[in-house]
């Protein structure tokens, strides 16, 4: 597979072998309270149990493990609101490569601290992810760093696709997989695996109404930029990413938008019923399942809890009486 090619199922199988020495399989648990709430047999894929608390580390390890000697010497640069940055920082540390992460000015402090503790050099600038991304692209061009885009990287997509491989290995009778979307690498990976294993499996993507760029691009079959005002930083992108969209256009079954309040309700529900910290983007699949309850009723549904990196401030705000309303 070249850096610009579209990953296929064989690449996911290779990625699984590549990352196995570095990352454990994550749990797939069911919860009667969620079954009752959704009206389906629900399984939660706990990517919040990853060493960096999010699914993207799978892609980071798969990519960094395959860098050339020249790329290792040049070092890496990426832009992130947190989870992609942690992924690259973790993998870079594991393989002895220098990592630089461009982050927005008001980033999740939990994720910032994690990236710093993993040894990444943090470059702060920009009001949101897309401005941080533009900064990373500029610095990569100026200094020759290996730029790691958060979505347009086939090795990242093949790596994160291994989460769906694990889901279907443990529960092969799954009917629906629901995946949150920021850039779309997770949903793209889910499509690759699900359609190769059993084309009847429905893959549903979910994004916030407050940051709908990927949804609008998929729906209208053309690149669409949008504003981003979501509190779920893992969903906060203003522009679509070409490679994930190429895969989603071919394989994705459905794409839903949910409101910020629906995400908040789902996040509280996930925390209360699973006894796990689940960040807002990781709760979006439950919000989608509740919104489409008629479509999933009685079916076996996998929800990808993509991460659990919640700051104390975010948690207090979420659990406040006003948020509950």
Secondary structure as UniProt FT lines:
FT   TURN            3..4
FT   HELIX           9..19
FT   TURN            20..22
FT   STRAND          28..30
FT   HELIX           32..38
FT   STRAND          41..46
FT   HELIX           47..49
FT   TURN            51..52
FT   TURN            55..56
FT   HELIX           57..64
FT   TURN            65..66
FT   HELIX           69..74
FT   STRAND          76..80
FT   HELIX           83..95
FT   STRAND          99..103
FT   TURN            105..106
FT   HELIX           109..117
FT   TURN            118..119
FT   STRAND          121..124
FT   HELIX           129..143
FT   STRAND          146..147
FT   HELIX           154..160
FT   HELIX           162..170
FT   TURN            172..173
FT   STRAND          176..180
FT   HELIX           185..197
FT   TURN            199..200
FT   STRAND          202..208
FT   TURN            209..210
FT   HELIX           213..220
FT   HELIX           233..235
FT   HELIX           242..251
FT   STRAND          254..258
FT   HELIX           260..274
FT   HELIX           280..291
FT   HELIX           293..296
FT   TURN            297..298
FT   STRAND          300..305
FT   HELIX           312..318
FT   HELIX           321..324
//
